[in-house]
Each structure stands twice: as structure tokens, then as C-alpha cells.
Amino acid sequence: MPGLEPMGKLLIVLGLCLAGIGLLLVLWPRIPFLGRLPGDILIQRGNFTFYFPLVTCIVLSILLTLVLNVAFRFWGR
């Protein structure tokens, strides 16, 4: 059936994305520099802690942009 091929590709991509997210969640504590980069904001006052990983978010955004650009060129979008 010719109409099922795009849906099959979509399911493969979604499955790979889910597997990648799962792998990232498992390996996240073992990556030493993520979440502790210079420029990440950490404020501790008494029993209050505010943490915003600003630079980590920027680095992950750039990496994700590069990966998605390569993936979209590979699949011809």
C-alpha cells in the first residue's frame, strides 16, 4: 500500500527520537559538564535555591539544531 510508507517512516523517526531521549535521561548524570557550565545561574539564600542552566540550554539548543538540520537534509525536507 503506497499510502502507508510515509507513516512508517514517521514511526521509525519517532521511535529513534524516543530511544535517544531515553538514552539521554539514563546518561545525563554521567556527563560531567552539563548543568554546571560557566554562565549557568545558581542563587542560594538560606533554604531557597534558584537554578537556571542558561548556557547549558544554549549549548543543547545549538546541538539539537545541528542534528535536526542534518536529519532534515538526509530525508529531503
N, C-alpha and C positions, 0 to 999 in steps of 0.2 A: 504494500500500500504506500503510494508516494506521499500521502499527507502525514504519515507518522514519522518521517525522517527528521524534520526539524524538532519535533517534540522529544525524540530520542536523544538528539544532540544536547538539547536543553537539560534533560535529566542527567546526562553524563556530566555536564559542566556544574550543575547544582550539587551533584554528589561529590565531585572533586573539591568544590568550594567548602562543603560541609566537612569533608575529611581534612582539608587544610586548616580550617578553624579549630577542629578538634585537636589536631597535632599542635597547633599554636598554643592552645589552652594547656595542654599537657607539658609542653616545653617552656612555657613562659617563665616559671620560677628559675629555670636553669640558665636563662640568658642574663648575664651579669649586668649589662649596661642599660637595658630597657627599664624605664621608670626612674632611673637615677642619673639622667643626663644633666650636664650644666644647663641651666635655664629652666629646669622644672621647678615649680613653685611649691615650697613647703613652709607652712607657718604653724608653729606650735606655741600655744599660750595656755598654760595651766592644763586643764583637762580637755582643751579644744585643739583639734588638729585639722588643718586645711591643706589638701594636697591637690595640685593640678599639674599633670605632666605635660606642660606646654610643648617643650622641644621634642619629647617622645612622640606626641601626636603629630607634629610636623614631619618628623622623620618617617613615621609609619605611613602618613599620607603620601609622601613622595614615593616611597617604595611601592605602595599599592597602585599609585598612578602609573608607574613604570610597568609593573606586572600586567595591569589591565590593558595598557596600550599595546604591549607585545601580544597579549592574548587576542585582542580585537583585530589586530593586523593579521594574525595567523588564521583566524576564522573569517576574515574578509568582510568585516562590517564597515 
